[in-house]
Amino acid sequence: MGRIIYRVGKVVSDKMDKTRVVVYEYYKMHPKYKKFVKRRTKFYVHDENNESRVGDIVKIKFTRPLSKLKRWRLVEIIEKAPRTEEANV
């Protein structure tokens, strides 16, 4: 059995139903210049209860293919982003 892969990232889109786009940022050393360069990857994440919103920091887990692009599931919301209340004008 393989190892379980977890990532911590930030939700950047919640427009789809039960799907979130999460950006995972990491540093990787450049092979020639030996300088650390920031890289980022977008993951499509399954959020069964539509709990997370844009700006939340979430923990995700690699899983079986759920659709053409979705390969990750939401495990927990680590930090909620501050919400701005919309005034009815």
Disulfide bonds with the S-S distance in Angstrom:
none
